Amino acid sequence: MKLKMLNYEQKYYQSGYQFIVGTDEAGRGPLAGPLVAAAVILPPTWQSELINDSKKLSSKKREELFELIQANALAIAVSIIDPSEVDDLNVYRASQKAMIEAIKNINHRYDLIISDAMPLPNMDKPVEPLIKADAQVLCVAAASIIAKVTRDHIMDELAKQYPAYDFEHNKGYGTKKHLAALHMYGPVRGLHRFSYQPVQNARYEQLKLL
């Protein structure tokens, strides 16, 4: 039985495309940490019923699939945009830049790019910016997993450097504990996204205390 999520990309294989690169990002919403994008090319005949949109998977399952994708993909590339650049560009442009960089870094030829709803201008191949592609296209779902797990690993390391912010449990999102730490200790330059309103609010409170 064909997977529903594979139906979309199969039409391109059937029309003559040989290799499709899927791209997605992780980390648009968090108040801290980098934004990460991944690009993945899978063998056209390879399938896995386990792979899905990373947001629908548990952390344990994502880790398992991270290994499975790495073992089977034809090519994988990752791009990391730090918090200060997210602030400078805005999160939409940072996401776009990260996806483009990941695709340009991939070490394999391809005929088509499918992104998760992101237009990617000035690429050398056709681009399909498909809404909810991570729930329909296997290589985009795989890219979402690679991006998410890569970012989670980065946040786990940052949790060791900045234990007060509880990053090992919130990955930089605005949880109650993270917000409380922000208001108590203030945001950290190069770690938090100062263009995000909760970070601005915490910074303002800290300045009032000086």
C-alpha positions, -999 to +999 in steps of 0.1 A: +000+000+000+014+034-010+019+059+018-004+089+016+025+112+022+044+098-008+016+105-033+027+140-040+063+134-049+055+102-068+039+122-096+072+139-102+091+107-103+066+093-127+069+124-150+107+119-153+123+137-123+151+115-108+161+132-076+141+155-054+155+175-026+132+183+003+138+211+027+123+223+060+134+242+091+131+240+129+131+267+154+110+296+141+091+300+173+116+297+202+129+327+221+164+314+222+188+293+202+195+290+164+172+284+135+181+252+117+172+241+082+179+208+065+179+195+029+175+158+022+176+137-010+162+101-006+164+073-031+133+075-053+123+039-045+130+041-007+100+042+016+094+042+054+060+042+071+077+055+103+088+089+089+063+118+094+062+155+102+086+159+131+060+178+151+039+146+152+067+124+166+080+119+201+116+129+209+126+093+211+111+084+178+127+114+161+161+103+174+156+068+160+144+082+126+174+106+126+196+076+124+174+058+099+174+088+075+212+092+078+217+056+070+195+057+039+196+092+024+216+099-007+225+133+007+219+155+037+229+191+044+222+214+073+223+252+077+223+270+111+213+307+116+223+321+149+199+342+171+215+376+162+210+369+125+174+359+131+170+393+147+187+411+119+168+394+090+135+386+107+125+349+112+108+345+078+139+357+059+162+337+082+142+306+075+144+312+038+181+319+039+187+287+060+168+265+035+186+280+005+220+275+022+212+239+031+202+231-005+234+248-019+255+227+005+240+194-006+265+171-023+242+154-049+225+164-081+188+170-081+160+180-105+134+195-082+132+213-048+101+208-026+100+232+004+076+234+033+056+264+020+087+286+016+093+303-018+130+300-026+140+326-053+169+324-077+175+286-074+190+266-103+161+241-103+123+243-101+109+249-066+076+237-053+067+255-021+040+231-008+018+240+022+022+212+048+048+195+027+063+179+058+030+159+062+029+149+025+064+145+010+088+120+024+120+139+018+105+171+033+094+151+064+129+136+066+143+171+064+120+183+092+133+155+114+170+162+106+165+199+113+146+193+146+170+167+160+200+188+150+185+218+168+175+198+198+211+186+202+224+222+200+199+232+227+209+203+249+245+216+248+234+252+255+214+238+285+248+228+300+262+263+295+231+281+307+214+258+332+191+285+346+170+286+314+160+249+314+167+245+277+169+207+280+132+207+286+119+237+266+145+239+237+142+277+239+104+280+236+086+304+259+076+280+286+066+292+320+099+282+335+119+298+307+100+331+309+105+331+347+142+327+342+142+354+316+126+379+340+149+368+368+183+368+350+175+387+318+182+376+282+217+367+270+231+384+239+239+358+212+216+333+229+182+349+230+163+366+201+161+402+211+135+410+184+109+387+200+085+405+223+089+384+255+127+389+253+122+426+248+099+427+279+124+408+300+152+431+289+132+462+297+125+448+332+162+442+337+171+477+326+146+492+351+164+474+379+198+490+370 
